[in-house]
Amino acid sequence: MADYSEHLEDLRAAGAQLVAISVDDAARTETVRQELGIKFPLLCDSSREVVKKYGLLNGGEKGGIAFPASFVIDRERIVRFRALEQVASRISVDQLLELVRELGHGVEPKTKPRQRGVFPGLMFLRATMNALRHGVRSPNR
Amino acid sequence: MDERQIPSVGEKAPEFSLADSTGVARRLDDLVADGTCVVVFYRGHW
């Protein structure tokens, strides 16, 4: 798990912070966070307020969960990139971390989603990393 | 899912404040204060 934080640092070095949001409660999320050694914040939207605000509530699933989606948001809070995944597949934090780790190496991600389209940000996160590295930063820096 | 409500590229992302799993409040405005923020919504372990 040490290498996760190492590669998360690459993302940070590229100028980005990373947070993940789900409707899981804090206890459940914290268990997962510790089990997987996740070094970035996992935010808990048990009330679904933020998921709804972002138009991502999947009400067809138990109690309503988030449709997987990723956004890159600049310092003016403007969305610079987004990726949506409407396929009702499960996304795992494991896959996210594996991807972040591979991105840190600058190699083609080897992570194979369990199902086509399971992971929303595969191509997107690569583009994100490239963009961050090669200057799509906010111009007001 | 209401696609019209999902923020598009070029639009302002809705502000939010949520506690993380350790109880620390995280505001989007604070997160972007130092630069770009990648926000990932995931399905969770239901």
N, CA and C atoms of all chains as a GROMACS GRO file, in nm:
protein
  561
    1MET      N    1   0.081  -0.121   0.000
    1MET     CA    2   0.000   0.000   0.000
    1MET      C    3   0.085   0.126   0.000
    2ALA      N    4   0.211   0.109   0.036
    2ALA     CA    5   0.298   0.226   0.039
    2ALA      C    6   0.311   0.287  -0.100
    3ASP      N    7   0.309   0.199  -0.202
    3ASP     CA    8   0.327   0.253  -0.337
    3ASP      C    9   0.204   0.330  -0.384
    4TYR      N   10   0.089   0.302  -0.326
    4TYR     CA   11  -0.028   0.382  -0.360
    4TYR      C   12  -0.005   0.528  -0.326
    5SER      N   13   0.041   0.549  -0.205
    5SER     CA   14   0.064   0.689  -0.166
    5SER      C   15   0.174   0.750  -0.249
    6GLU      N   16   0.272   0.666  -0.284
    6GLU     CA   17   0.380   0.716  -0.368
    6GLU      C   18   0.325   0.771  -0.500
    7HIS      N   19   0.234   0.696  -0.561
    7HIS     CA   20   0.183   0.739  -0.690
    7HIS      C   21   0.075   0.846  -0.676
    8LEU      N   22   0.009   0.843  -0.563
    8LEU     CA   23  -0.083   0.953  -0.536
    8LEU      C   24  -0.004   1.084  -0.531
    9GLU      N   25   0.117   1.074  -0.481
    9GLU     CA   26   0.202   1.193  -0.479
    9GLU      C   27   0.231   1.243  -0.620
   10ASP      N   28   0.240   1.150  -0.714
   10ASP     CA   29   0.259   1.191  -0.853
   10ASP      C   30   0.142   1.277  -0.900
   11LEU      N   31   0.024   1.233  -0.865
   11LEU     CA   32  -0.096   1.310  -0.901
   11LEU      C   33  -0.089   1.446  -0.835
   12ARG      N   34  -0.051   1.446  -0.711
   12ARG     CA   35  -0.040   1.574  -0.639
   12ARG      C   36   0.069   1.660  -0.699
   13ALA      N   37   0.178   1.594  -0.736
   13ALA     CA   38   0.288   1.669  -0.795
   13ALA      C   39   0.245   1.731  -0.928
   14ALA      N   40   0.153   1.664  -0.994
   14ALA     CA   41   0.102   1.716  -1.120
   14ALA      C   42   0.003   1.830  -1.096
   15GLY      N   43  -0.021   1.860  -0.971
   15GLY     CA   44  -0.104   1.975  -0.939
   15GLY      C   45  -0.247   1.941  -0.902
   16ALA      N   46  -0.274   1.814  -0.876
   16ALA     CA   47  -0.412   1.775  -0.850
   16ALA      C   48  -0.429   1.713  -0.712
   17GLN      N   49  -0.543   1.740  -0.655
   17GLN     CA   50  -0.586   1.667  -0.538
   17GLN      C   51  -0.687   1.564  -0.584
   18LEU      N   52  -0.710   1.465  -0.502
   18LEU     CA   53  -0.804   1.360  -0.537
   18LEU      C   54  -0.895   1.334  -0.418
   19VAL      N   55  -1.025   1.334  -0.443
   19VAL     CA   56  -1.121   1.289  -0.342
   19VAL      C   57  -1.222   1.198  -0.411
   20ALA      N   58  -1.279   1.108  -0.335
   20ALA     CA   59  -1.381   1.019  -0.389
   20ALA      C   60  -1.504   1.026  -0.300
   21ILE      N   61  -1.621   1.017  -0.363
   21ILE     CA   62  -1.748   1.034  -0.293
   21ILE      C   63  -1.837   0.912  -0.317
   22SER      N   64  -1.895   0.861  -0.212
   22SER     CA   65  -2.000   0.760  -0.227
   22SER      C   66  -2.107   0.784  -0.122
   23VAL      N   67  -2.216   0.708  -0.131
   23VAL     CA   68  -2.325   0.724  -0.034
   23VAL      C   69  -2.304   0.634   0.088
   24ASP      N   70  -2.194   0.560   0.090
   24ASP     CA   71  -2.167   0.475   0.206
   24ASP      C   72  -2.150   0.560   0.333
   25ASP      N   73  -2.187   0.502   0.446
   25ASP     CA   74  -2.170   0.578   0.570
   25ASP      C   75  -2.023   0.578   0.612
   26ALA      N   76  -1.994   0.661   0.712
   26ALA     CA   77  -1.854   0.682   0.751
   26ALA      C   78  -1.789   0.554   0.802
   27ALA      N   79  -1.862   0.477   0.882
   27ALA     CA   80  -1.804   0.356   0.940
   27ALA      C   81  -1.761   0.258   0.831
   28ARG      N   82  -1.851   0.237   0.738
   28ARG     CA   83  -1.824   0.144   0.628
   28ARG      C   84  -1.707   0.194   0.542
   29THR      N   85  -1.714   0.323   0.512
   29THR     CA   86  -1.610   0.381   0.426
   29THR      C   87  -1.474   0.376   0.494
   30GLU      N   88  -1.473   0.404   0.624
   30GLU     CA   89  -1.346   0.406   0.695
   30GLU      C   90  -1.284   0.265   0.700
   31THR      N   91  -1.370   0.166   0.715
   31THR     CA   92  -1.321   0.027   0.712
   31THR      C   93  -1.252  -0.003   0.579
   32VAL      N   94  -1.319   0.035   0.471
   32VAL     CA   95  -1.262   0.012   0.338
   32VAL      C   96  -1.133   0.090   0.321
   33ARG      N   97  -1.135   0.214   0.368
   33ARG     CA   98  -1.017   0.300   0.352
   33ARG      C   99  -0.896   0.239   0.422
   34GLN      N  100  -0.920   0.189   0.542
   34GLN     CA  101  -0.808   0.131   0.616
   34GLN      C  102  -0.763  -0.001   0.556
   35GLU      N  103  -0.860  -0.082   0.513
   35GLU     CA  104  -0.825  -0.211   0.453
   35GLU      C  105  -0.738  -0.192   0.329
   36LEU      N  106  -0.772  -0.091   0.252
   36LEU     CA  107  -0.700  -0.070   0.126
   36LEU      C  108  -0.586   0.029   0.140
   37GLY      N  109  -0.572   0.088   0.256
   37GLY     CA  110  -0.463   0.182   0.276
   37GLY      C  111  -0.474   0.307   0.192
   38ILE      N  112  -0.595   0.353   0.172
   38ILE     CA  113  -0.618   0.468   0.085
   38ILE      C  114  -0.572   0.597   0.154
   39LYS      N  115  -0.500   0.677   0.079
   39LYS     CA  116  -0.438   0.796   0.137
   39LYS      C  117  -0.509   0.926   0.101
   40PHE      N  118  -0.615   0.916   0.025
   40PHE     CA  119  -0.686   1.039  -0.008
   40PHE      C  120  -0.824   1.033   0.057
   41PRO      N  121  -0.888   1.148   0.073
   41PRO     CA  122  -1.015   1.151   0.146
   41PRO      C  123  -1.128   1.078   0.073
   42LEU      N  124  -1.201   0.998   0.148
   42LEU     CA  125  -1.323   0.935   0.097
   42LEU      C  126  -1.440   1.006   0.164
   43LEU      N  127  -1.518   1.076   0.084
   43LEU     CA  128  -1.626   1.157   0.139
   43LEU      C  129  -1.757   1.077   0.142
   44CYS      N  130  -1.834   1.103   0.247
   44CYS     CA  131  -1.955   1.025   0.270
   44CYS      C  132  -2.078   1.112   0.248
   45ASP      N  133  -2.157   1.074   0.150
   45ASP     CA  134  -2.278   1.148   0.117
   45ASP      C  135  -2.401   1.061   0.146
   46SER      N  136  -2.414   1.025   0.272
   46SER     CA  137  -2.524   0.935   0.311
   46SER      C  138  -2.661   0.995   0.280
   47SER      N  139  -2.670   1.127   0.286
   47SER     CA  140  -2.799   1.193   0.260
   47SER      C  141  -2.827   1.204   0.110
   48ARG      N  142  -2.729   1.169   0.028
   48ARG     CA  143  -2.740   1.176  -0.120
   48ARG      C  144  -2.752   1.320  -0.170
   49GLU      N  145  -2.727   1.415  -0.084
   49GLU     CA  146  -2.748   1.555  -0.123
   49GLU      C  147  -2.656   1.597  -0.238
   50VAL      N  148  -2.528   1.562  -0.225
   50VAL     CA  149  -2.432   1.603  -0.327
   50VAL      C  150  -2.450   1.521  -0.455
   51VAL      N  151  -2.476   1.393  -0.437
   51VAL     CA  152  -2.500   1.307  -0.553
   51VAL      C  153  -2.618   1.361  -0.634
   52LYS      N  154  -2.722   1.403  -0.564
   52LYS     CA  155  -2.838   1.461  -0.632
   52LYS      C  156  -2.802   1.593  -0.699
   53LYS      N  157  -2.727   1.676  -0.625
   53LYS     CA  158  -2.689   1.807  -0.677
   53LYS      C  159  -2.611   1.795  -0.807
   54TYR      N  160  -2.533   1.687  -0.818
   54TYR     CA  161  -2.455   1.663  -0.939
   54TYR      C  162  -2.532   1.581  -1.043
   55GLY      N  163  -2.659   1.554  -1.015
   55GLY     CA  164  -2.742   1.483  -1.112
   55GLY      C  165  -2.703   1.338  -1.131
   56LEU      N  166  -2.643   1.277  -1.029
   56LEU     CA  167  -2.586   1.143  -1.044
   56LEU      C  168  -2.656   1.037  -0.961
   57LEU      N  169  -2.775   1.068  -0.910
   57LEU     CA  170  -2.842   0.970  -0.824
   57LEU      C  171  -2.898   0.856  -0.907
   58ASN      N  172  -2.858   0.737  -0.875
   58ASN     CA  173  -2.913   0.616  -0.936
   58ASN      C  174  -3.016   0.560  -0.840
   59GLY      N  175  -3.139   0.609  -0.853
   59GLY     CA  176  -3.244   0.574  -0.758
   59GLY      C  177  -3.291   0.430  -0.770
   60GLY      N  178  -3.252   0.365  -0.880
   60GLY     CA  179  -3.295   0.228  -0.901
   60GLY      C  180  -3.223   0.129  -0.812
   61GLU      N  181  -3.111   0.172  -0.754
   61GLU     CA  182  -3.035   0.084  -0.666
   61GLU      C  183  -3.072   0.114  -0.521
   62LYS      N  184  -3.056   0.015  -0.439
   62LYS     CA  185  -3.096   0.022  -0.298
   62LYS      C  186  -3.074   0.158  -0.230
   63GLY      N  187  -3.183   0.227  -0.206
   63GLY     CA  188  -3.172   0.354  -0.135
   63GLY      C  189  -3.114   0.467  -0.221
   64GLY      N  190  -3.068   0.432  -0.339
   64GLY     CA  191  -3.007   0.532  -0.426
   64GLY      C  192  -2.858   0.539  -0.406
   65ILE      N  193  -2.784   0.516  -0.512
   65ILE     CA  194  -2.638   0.526  -0.506
   65ILE      C  195  -2.593   0.618  -0.618
   66ALA      N  196  -2.463   0.644  -0.624
   66ALA     CA  197  -2.411   0.734  -0.726
   66ALA      C  198  -2.382   0.658  -0.854
   67PHE      N  199  -2.418   0.717  -0.968
   67PHE     CA  200  -2.363   0.670  -1.094
   67PHE      C  201  -2.215   0.707  -1.095
   68PRO      N  202  -2.129   0.615  -1.134
   68PRO     CA  203  -1.986   0.649  -1.138
   68PRO      C  204  -1.960   0.766  -1.233
   69ALA      N  205  -1.882   0.859  -1.187
   69ALA     CA  206  -1.848   0.975  -1.269
   69ALA      C  207  -1.723   1.039  -1.212
   70SER      N  208  -1.648   1.104  -1.298
   70SER     CA  209  -1.528   1.174  -1.253
   70SER      C  210  -1.526   1.315  -1.312
   71PHE      N  211  -1.479   1.408  -1.232
   71PHE     CA  212  -1.470   1.547  -1.275
   71PHE      C  213  -1.332   1.601  -1.240
   72VAL      N  214  -1.278   1.681  -1.330
   72VAL     CA  215  -1.159   1.760  -1.295
   72VAL      C  216  -1.204   1.904  -1.282
   73ILE      N  217  -1.181   1.960  -1.166
   73ILE     CA  218  -1.235   2.092  -1.133
   73ILE      C  219  -1.118   2.185  -1.101
   74ASP      N  220  -1.118   2.301  -1.167
   74ASP     CA  221  -1.005   2.392  -1.149
   74ASP      C  222  -1.029   2.484  -1.030
   75ARG      N  223  -0.935   2.573  -1.009
   75ARG     CA  224  -0.940   2.654  -0.886
   75ARG      C  225  -1.053   2.756  -0.886
   76GLU      N  226  -1.109   2.780  -1.005
   76GLU     CA  227  -1.228   2.866  -1.012
   76GLU      C  228  -1.355   2.782  -0.999
   77ARG      N  229  -1.338   2.659  -0.972
   77ARG     CA  230  -1.446   2.561  -0.959
   77ARG      C  231  -1.516   2.534  -1.092
   78ILE      N  232  -1.443   2.557  -1.201
   78ILE     CA  233  -1.496   2.526  -1.333
   78ILE      C  234  -1.459   2.382  -1.370
   79VAL      N  235  -1.556   2.310  -1.425
   79VAL     CA  236  -1.530   2.173  -1.469
   79VAL      C  237  -1.446   2.178  -1.596
   80ARG      N  238  -1.329   2.114  -1.593
   80ARG     CA  239  -1.240   2.112  -1.710
   80ARG      C  240  -1.254   1.982  -1.788
   81PHE      N  241  -1.282   1.875  -1.720
   81PHE     CA  242  -1.305   1.745  -1.784
   81PHE      C  243  -1.412   1.674  -1.703
   82ARG      N  244  -1.485   1.587  -1.772
   82ARG     CA  245  -1.573   1.499  -1.696
   82ARG      C  246  -1.586   1.368  -1.771
   83ALA      N  247  -1.614   1.265  -1.697
   83ALA     CA  248  -1.640   1.134  -1.755
   83ALA      C  249  -1.757   1.074  -1.682
   84LEU      N  250  -1.854   1.024  -1.758
   84LEU     CA  251  -1.973   0.966  -1.699
   84LEU      C  252  -1.980   0.819  -1.736
   85GLU      N  253  -2.032   0.744  -1.646
   85GLU     CA  254  -2.050   0.603  -1.674
   85GLU      C  255  -2.191   0.564  -1.634
   86GLN      N  256  -2.272   0.541  -1.736
   86GLN     CA  257  -2.411   0.511  -1.705
   86GLN      C  258  -2.438   0.362  -1.696
   87VAL      N  259  -2.339   0.283  -1.731
   87VAL     CA  260  -2.357   0.138  -1.717
   87VAL      C  261  -2.368   0.106  -1.569
   88ALA      N  262  -2.470   0.032  -1.534
   88ALA     CA  263  -2.494   0.004  -1.393
   88ALA      C  264  -2.401  -0.106  -1.343
   89SER      N  265  -2.275  -0.077  -1.346
   89SER     CA  266  -2.177  -0.174  -1.299
   89SER      C  267  -2.112  -0.122  -1.173
   90ARG      N  268  -2.058  -0.212  -1.100
   90ARG     CA  269  -1.999  -0.173  -0.974
   90ARG      C  270  -1.856  -0.125  -0.996
   91ILE      N  271  -1.823  -0.018  -0.932
   91ILE     CA  272  -1.686   0.033  -0.939
   91ILE      C  273  -1.618   0.004  -0.807
   92SER      N  274  -1.497  -0.038  -0.813
   92SER     CA  275  -1.427  -0.068  -0.688
   92SER      C  276  -1.316   0.034  -0.664
   93VAL      N  277  -1.296   0.064  -0.539
   93VAL     CA  278  -1.188   0.153  -0.504
   93VAL      C  279  -1.054   0.090  -0.542
   94ASP      N  280  -1.050  -0.043  -0.536
   94ASP     CA  281  -0.931  -0.115  -0.579
   94ASP      C  282  -0.889  -0.078  -0.720
   95GLN      N  283  -0.989  -0.078  -0.808
   95GLN     CA  284  -0.961  -0.048  -0.948
   95GLN      C  285  -0.911   0.095  -0.962
   96LEU      N  286  -0.974   0.182  -0.887
   96LEU     CA  287  -0.932   0.322  -0.890
   96LEU      C  288  -0.786   0.334  -0.851
   97LEU      N  289  -0.751   0.267  -0.743
   97LEU     CA  290  -0.615   0.278  -0.693
   97LEU      C  291  -0.516   0.215  -0.788
   98GLU      N  292  -0.554   0.102  -0.845
   98GLU     CA  293  -0.465   0.037  -0.941
   98GLU      C  294  -0.438   0.131  -1.058
   99LEU      N  295  -0.544   0.197  -1.101
   99LEU     CA  296  -0.530   0.288  -1.213
   99LEU      C  297  -0.439   0.405  -1.176
  100VAL      N  298  -0.462   0.461  -1.060
  100VAL     CA  299  -0.379   0.573  -1.017
  100VAL      C  300  -0.232   0.531  -1.011
  101ARG      N  301  -0.211   0.408  -0.963
  101ARG     CA  302  -0.074   0.358  -0.952
  101ARG      C  303  -0.010   0.347  -1.090
  102GLU      N  304  -0.085   0.291  -1.187
  102GLU     CA  305  -0.031   0.274  -1.321
  102GLU      C  306  -0.010   0.409  -1.389
  103LEU      N  307  -0.101   0.499  -1.363
  103LEU     CA  308  -0.085   0.633  -1.420
  103LEU      C  309   0.043   0.696  -1.369
  104GLY      N  310   0.075   0.666  -1.246
  104GLY     CA  311   0.196   0.722  -1.187
  104GLY      C  312   0.321   0.678  -1.261
  105HIS      N  313   0.313   0.560  -1.325
  105HIS     CA  314   0.428   0.510  -1.402
  105HIS      C  315   0.430   0.566  -1.543
  106GLY      N  316   0.322   0.630  -1.583
  106GLY     CA  317   0.314   0.682  -1.718
  106GLY      C  318   0.306   0.572  -1.823
  107VAL      N  319   0.253   0.456  -1.784
  107VAL     CA  320   0.240   0.346  -1.879
  107VAL      C  321   0.093   0.323  -1.910
  108GLU      N  322   0.069   0.243  -2.012
  108GLU     CA  323  -0.067   0.208  -2.046
  108GLU      C  324  -0.130   0.135  -1.928
  109PRO      N  325  -0.247   0.180  -1.883
  109PRO     CA  326  -0.310   0.109  -1.772
  109PRO      C  327  -0.338  -0.036  -1.809
  110LYS      N  328  -0.302  -0.125  -1.720
  110LYS     CA  329  -0.328  -0.267  -1.743
  110LYS      C  330  -0.458  -0.309  -1.677
  111THR      N  331  -0.508  -0.221  -1.593
  111THR     CA  332  -0.629  -0.255  -1.519
  111THR      C  333  -0.742  -0.291  -1.613
  112LYS      N  334  -0.794  -0.410  -1.594
  112LYS     CA  335  -0.906  -0.454  -1.678
  112LYS      C  336  -1.034  -0.445  -1.595
  113PRO      N  337  -1.122  -0.356  -1.634
  113PRO     CA  338  -1.251  -0.354  -1.565
  113PRO      C  339  -1.316  -0.491  -1.576
  114ARG      N  340  -1.392  -0.527  -1.474
  114ARG     CA  341  -1.456  -0.659  -1.474
  114ARG      C  342  -1.552  -0.672  -1.590
  115GLN      N  343  -1.597  -0.558  -1.634
  115GLN     CA  344  -1.697  -0.557  -1.738
  115GLN      C  345  -1.665  -0.433  -1.820
  116ARG      N  346  -1.698  -0.437  -1.944
  116ARG     CA  347  -1.671  -0.320  -2.026
  116ARG      C  348  -1.737  -0.198  -1.964
  117GLY      N  349  -1.659  -0.094  -1.946
  117GLY     CA  350  -1.717   0.030  -1.898
  117GLY      C  351  -1.737   0.037  -1.748
  118VAL      N  352  -1.685  -0.057  -1.675
  118VAL     CA  353  -1.704  -0.054  -1.530
  118VAL      C  354  -1.641   0.070  -1.470
  119PHE      N  355  -1.522   0.097  -1.516
  119PHE     CA  356  -1.453   0.210  -1.456
  119PHE      C  357  -1.470   0.334  -1.541
  120PRO      N  358  -1.525   0.440  -1.482
  120PRO     CA  359  -1.559   0.556  -1.564
  120PRO      C  360  -1.438   0.632  -1.613
  121GLY      N  361  -1.334   0.632  -1.536
  121GLY     CA  362  -1.230   0.729  -1.566
  121GLY      C  363  -1.108   0.675  -1.636
  122LEU      N  364  -1.117   0.554  -1.692
  122LEU     CA  365  -0.995   0.492  -1.742
  122LEU      C  366  -0.922   0.579  -1.843
  123MET      N  367  -0.987   0.606  -1.954
  123MET     CA  368  -0.925   0.693  -2.054
  123MET      C  369  -0.917   0.834  -2.001
  124PHE      N  370  -1.021   0.869  -1.933
  124PHE     CA  371  -1.035   1.004  -1.883
  124PHE      C  372  -0.922   1.042  -1.786
  125LEU      N  373  -0.891   0.953  -1.696
  125LEU     CA  374  -0.788   0.987  -1.599
  125LEU      C  375  -0.651   0.997  -1.664
  126ARG      N  376  -0.630   0.915  -1.766
  126ARG     CA  377  -0.504   0.928  -1.840
  126ARG      C  378  -0.496   1.065  -1.905
  127ALA      N  379  -0.606   1.105  -1.967
  127ALA     CA  380  -0.610   1.237  -2.030
  127ALA      C  381  -0.587   1.344  -1.926
  128THR      N  382  -0.647   1.321  -1.812
  128THR     CA  383  -0.633   1.417  -1.703
  128THR      C  384  -0.488   1.434  -1.664
  129MET      N  385  -0.421   1.322  -1.647
  129MET     CA  386  -0.281   1.328  -1.605
  129MET      C  387  -0.198   1.403  -1.709
  130ASN      N  388  -0.223   1.368  -1.837
  130ASN     CA  389  -0.148   1.435  -1.943
  130ASN      C  390  -0.177   1.585  -1.943
  131ALA      N  391  -0.304   1.617  -1.925
  131ALA     CA  392  -0.343   1.757  -1.927
  131ALA      C  393  -0.276   1.832  -1.812
  132LEU      N  394  -0.276   1.768  -1.699
  132LEU     CA  395  -0.217   1.834  -1.583
  132LEU      C  396  -0.067   1.852  -1.602
  133ARG      N  397  -0.007   1.751  -1.664
  133ARG     CA  398   0.138   1.759  -1.683
  133ARG      C  399   0.177   1.859  -1.789
  134HIS      N  400   0.089   1.870  -1.891
  134HIS     CA  401   0.130   1.949  -2.007
  134HIS      C  402   0.056   2.080  -2.019
  135GLY      N  403   0.000   2.123  -1.910
  135GLY     CA  404  -0.039   2.262  -1.910
  135GLY      C  405  -0.182   2.298  -1.935
  136VAL      N  406  -0.278   2.223  -1.890
  136VAL     CA  407  -0.415   2.270  -1.899
  136VAL      C  408  -0.454   2.329  -1.764
  137ARG      N  409  -0.355   2.365  -1.691
  137ARG     CA  410  -0.384   2.426  -1.562
  137ARG      C  411  -0.460   2.556  -1.579
  138SER      N  412  -0.519   2.598  -1.472
  138SER     CA  413  -0.585   2.727  -1.470
  138SER      C  414  -0.486   2.834  -1.514
  139PRO      N  415  -0.529   2.924  -1.601
  139PRO     CA  416  -0.437   3.025  -1.653
  139PRO      C  417  -0.396   3.128  -1.547
  140ASN      N  418  -0.470   3.134  -1.440
  140ASN     CA  419  -0.444   3.241  -1.344
  140ASN      C  420  -0.345   3.198  -1.237
  141ARG      N  421  -0.257   3.110  -1.276
  141ARG     CA  422  -0.159   3.068  -1.178
  141ARG      C  423  -0.029   3.142  -1.202
  142MET      N  424  -3.107   0.935  -1.312
  142MET     CA  425  -3.002   1.034  -1.338
  142MET      C  426  -3.059   1.145  -1.427
  143ASP      N  427  -3.038   1.265  -1.387
  143ASP     CA  428  -3.081   1.379  -1.465
  143ASP      C  429  -2.960   1.441  -1.532
  144GLU      N  430  -2.941   1.403  -1.658
  144GLU     CA  431  -2.818   1.446  -1.726
  144GLU      C  432  -2.805   1.596  -1.738
  145ARG      N  433  -2.920   1.664  -1.744
  145ARG     CA  434  -2.913   1.810  -1.759
  145ARG      C  435  -2.852   1.874  -1.636
  146GLN      N  436  -2.862   1.801  -1.526
  146GLN     CA  437  -2.813   1.858  -1.400
  146GLN      C  438  -2.664   1.831  -1.378
  147ILE      N  439  -2.609   1.735  -1.452
  147ILE     CA  440  -2.468   1.702  -1.434
  147ILE      C  441  -2.384   1.817  -1.490
  148PRO      N  442  -2.295   1.872  -1.409
  148PRO     CA  443  -2.216   1.985  -1.459
  148PRO      C  444  -2.132   1.946  -1.581
  149SER      N  445  -2.139   2.029  -1.683
  149SER     CA  446  -2.064   2.005  -1.806
  149SER      C  447  -1.931   2.078  -1.801
  150VAL      N  448  -1.844   2.041  -1.895
  150VAL     CA  449  -1.717   2.111  -1.908
  150VAL      C  450  -1.744   2.259  -1.934
  151GLY      N  451  -1.676   2.343  -1.858
  151GLY     CA  452  -1.694   2.487  -1.872
  151GLY      C  453  -1.793   2.544  -1.773
  152GLU      N  454  -1.872   2.457  -1.712
  152GLU     CA  455  -1.968   2.504  -1.612
  152GLU      C  456  -1.906   2.503  -1.472
  153LYS      N  457  -1.970   2.578  -1.385
  153LYS     CA  458  -1.926   2.581  -1.246
  153LYS      C  459  -1.972   2.453  -1.175
  154ALA      N  460  -1.881   2.391  -1.105
  154ALA     CA  461  -1.918   2.271  -1.028
  154ALA      C  462  -1.991   2.314  -0.901
  155PRO      N  463  -2.102   2.250  -0.868
  155PRO     CA  464  -2.173   2.287  -0.746
  155PRO      C  465  -2.084   2.273  -0.622
  156GLU      N  466  -2.091   2.373  -0.537
  156GLU     CA  467  -2.016   2.367  -0.412
  156GLU      C  468  -2.072   2.256  -0.324
  157PHE      N  469  -1.988   2.194  -0.246
  157PHE     CA  470  -2.037   2.098  -0.147
  157PHE      C  471  -1.945   2.096  -0.027
  158SER      N  472  -1.998   2.052   0.082
  158SER     CA  473  -1.918   2.026   0.201
  158SER      C  474  -1.964   1.893   0.258
  159LEU      N  475  -1.870   1.799   0.265
  159LEU     CA  476  -1.902   1.665   0.315
  159LEU      C  477  -1.794   1.623   0.413
  160ALA      N  478  -1.835   1.545   0.511
  160ALA     CA  479  -1.736   1.487   0.601
  160ALA      C  480  -1.670   1.367   0.533
  161ASP      N  481  -1.539   1.353   0.552
  161ASP     CA  482  -1.476   1.232   0.503
  161ASP      C  483  -1.494   1.120   0.606
  162SER      N  484  -1.438   1.004   0.578
  162SER     CA  485  -1.463   0.887   0.663
  162SER      C  486  -1.402   0.901   0.802
  163THR      N  487  -1.314   0.999   0.818
  163THR     CA  488  -1.256   1.021   0.951
  163THR      C  489  -1.324   1.137   1.022
  164GLY      N  490  -1.428   1.195   0.959
  164GLY     CA  491  -1.504   1.300   1.025
  164GLY      C  492  -1.459   1.441   0.991
  165VAL      N  493  -1.357   1.454   0.907
  165VAL     CA  494  -1.308   1.586   0.869
  165VAL      C  495  -1.396   1.644   0.758
  166ALA      N  496  -1.444   1.766   0.777
  166ALA     CA  497  -1.526   1.832   0.676
  166ALA      C  498  -1.439   1.875   0.558
  167ARG      N  499  -1.485   1.845   0.438
  167ARG     CA  500  -1.411   1.882   0.316
  167ARG      C  501  -1.502   1.966   0.228
  168ARG      N  502  -1.460   2.089   0.206
  168ARG     CA  503  -1.535   2.178   0.117
  168ARG      C  504  -1.468   2.182  -0.019
  169LEU      N  505  -1.548   2.179  -0.124
  169LEU     CA  506  -1.490   2.184  -0.257
  169LEU      C  507  -1.409   2.312  -0.276
  170ASP      N  508  -1.461   2.423  -0.228
  170ASP     CA  509  -1.387   2.550  -0.244
  170ASP      C  510  -1.249   2.542  -0.180
  171ASP      N  511  -1.239   2.472  -0.068
  171ASP     CA  512  -1.109   2.457  -0.004
  171ASP      C  513  -1.019   2.364  -0.085
  172LEU      N  514  -1.080   2.258  -0.138
  172LEU     CA  515  -1.002   2.159  -0.213
  172LEU      C  516  -0.940   2.220  -0.338
  173VAL      N  517  -1.012   2.310  -0.404
  173VAL     CA  518  -0.960   2.367  -0.528
  173VAL      C  519  -0.872   2.490  -0.502
  174ALA      N  520  -0.867   2.533  -0.377
  174ALA     CA  521  -0.791   2.655  -0.346
  174ALA      C  522  -0.644   2.639  -0.383
  175ASP      N  523  -0.592   2.517  -0.375
  175ASP     CA  524  -0.451   2.493  -0.405
  175ASP      C  525  -0.428   2.446  -0.547
  176GLY      N  526  -0.532   2.435  -0.625
  176GLY     CA  527  -0.514   2.388  -0.762
  176GLY      C  528  -0.628   2.298  -0.804
  177THR      N  529  -0.597   2.212  -0.899
  177THR     CA  530  -0.699   2.125  -0.956
  177THR      C  531  -0.742   2.017  -0.858
  178CYS      N  532  -0.870   1.983  -0.864
  178CYS     CA  533  -0.919   1.874  -0.781
  178CYS      C  534  -0.989   1.770  -0.870
  179VAL      N  535  -0.952   1.646  -0.854
  179VAL     CA  536  -1.019   1.536  -0.923
  179VAL      C  537  -1.123   1.480  -0.827
  180VAL      N  538  -1.249   1.487  -0.866
  180VAL     CA  539  -1.358   1.436  -0.783
  180VAL      C  540  -1.418   1.314  -0.851
  181VAL      N  541  -1.411   1.203  -0.782
  181VAL     CA  542  -1.461   1.077  -0.838
  181VAL      C  543  -1.581   1.030  -0.757
  182PHE      N  544  -1.693   1.012  -0.824
  182PHE     CA  545  -1.809   0.950  -0.760
  182PHE      C  546  -1.802   0.800  -0.785
  183TYR      N  547  -1.814   0.721  -0.679
  183TYR     CA  548  -1.812   0.576  -0.697
  183TYR      C  549  -1.932   0.514  -0.629
  184ARG      N  550  -1.961   0.394  -0.671
  184ARG     CA  551  -2.087   0.332  -0.629
  184ARG      C  552  -2.088   0.290  -0.483
  185GLY      N  553  -1.973   0.261  -0.432
  185GLY     CA  554  -1.967   0.218  -0.293
  185GLY      C  555  -1.997   0.070  -0.278
  186HIS      N  556  -1.995   0.027  -0.155
  186HIS     CA  557  -2.010  -0.116  -0.126
  186HIS      C  558  -2.145  -0.142  -0.065
  187TRP      N  559  -2.248  -0.140  -0.145
  187TRP     CA  560  -2.384  -0.158  -0.097
  187TRP      C  561  -2.418  -0.306  -0.095
   0.00000   0.00000   0.00000
